[in-house]
C-alpha cells in the first residue's frame, strides 16, 4: 500500500516525537531534559520490565546513546588495572566493541574507577580519562582515530581526584575542563586550538551559553567559575566559587539569562551570564552535591546534600528567588533527569521513581527497586528505555516504551 507524501511526513514526525537520542552528558540540550515523549511513566507494582542487564566495571560514568548504540565506561577494580570504554547495543545490551587502556584504580577517599561520561558526536566517540588520556574513537567499530596524553603535552596539573568532566563538542571544537580555564581541541585532528593556563581544573563539565551573539562556555575551575569565549579562549569574566574539598563537581545550570553554581557544602549562587555578578534577591541554603538538577516551568528540581549528616533531600526551588517549595527525604543523595514534564529519579540506593514536576508537592507517579548498592549516577531515558547504573558497574535497561 502506498501512502501519500503528507502521511509519510506525519508518521515520521510522530515517531521522532516519541524517541530521542542522548548523545552527551546532560542530554542533547545540556540541561538534563530529554525531548522524548510518549513513554510510560507509571507501571504495575512489580515495576517496569527489565529488558537486559550488563556488567561494565567500577565507575561513576553514566551512559550516552546514539545511532542505536550505548556508550559508557568502567574500571576492572584492580589497583594497577584498566579502564574500558564499552559500546553495547542499546536495545539488546549485546557487546558491540570495547576499548581498554591501562589506568590506576584511583580510590583515594572513594571507590575509584572511571568518572567522566563519554560524548557521541556523529560517527565519533570522545572520552577523557582521569589522568588525562584523551581518545577519539569510531562509533561503529571502536577503532582509535587519534589519542593524546594531555598532561604530558600541555603540562597541566591533574586535579586531586583526576579529570572527571565530559568532552563538550561545539562546532569544530572539543572543549575540555583541563588546565586553569579550559582547553580546546580541533575535534577532527586533536590539534590544540587554545589553552588557558596549566593549573588545576575542577570536575564539572563545561556548559555553553550566548552573550551578545558570542558563544561562550562556563567552566568551573579549582576555586572559581570562568566564562570563556569558545572560538578564541578569551576570558569574559571570573567569579570566585569554592565548594567543600574543592570538588565543584556539578555542571552549571544555564537558564533564562542566568547561571547557577552549586557544589558540596556550598549553597548555590545565581549569576548573571553577561558579567558574572550575583543576581539580586536570590538566595538558598541548597547545596547540590553531584547532579545539577533540571529547570521546569520556573522551578529547579535538584538533590541537596546534607554535608556531614547521612542522607539528602530532593528539593524544588523557585528559580526566580531560590525559595524552597518542598523537600523530600528518604532518597539519599540521588540523581535525576526530566522528560515530557516529568522527573525520572534514581535514589542513592537504586530505587527508580517517576514524579510529576509539581512545585506544590512531591508527587510520585511510580516507584520500584531496580538496581541495588550505591547509585550516584544519572539515569538516562532514550528510545523508550531507561538506563540505570550503580557504582560497582551493574547496568540495567528497563522498557518504558508502553508497548
Buried (B, 14 or more C-beta within 10 A) or exposed (E): EEEEEEEEEEEEEEEEEBBBBBBBBBBBEBBBBBBBBBBBBEBEEEBBBEBBEBEBBBBBBBBBBBEEBBBBBBBBBEEEBBBBBBBBEBBEBEEBBBBBBEBBBBBEEEBBBBBBBBBBBEEBBBBBBBBBBBBBBBBBEBEEBEBBEBBEBBEBBBBEBBBBBBBBBBEEBBBBBBBBBBBBBEBEEBEBBBBBBBBBBBBBBBBBBEBEEEBBBBBBBBBBBBBBBBBEBEBBBBBEBBBBEBBBBBBBBBBEEBBBBBBBBBBBBBBBBEEBEEBEEBEBEBBBBBBBBBBBEEBBBBBBBBEEEEEBBBBBBBBBEBEBBBBBEBBBBBBBBBBBEBBBBBBBBBBBBBBBBBBEEBBBEBBBEBBEEBBBBBBBBBBBBBBBBBBBBBBBBBBBBEE
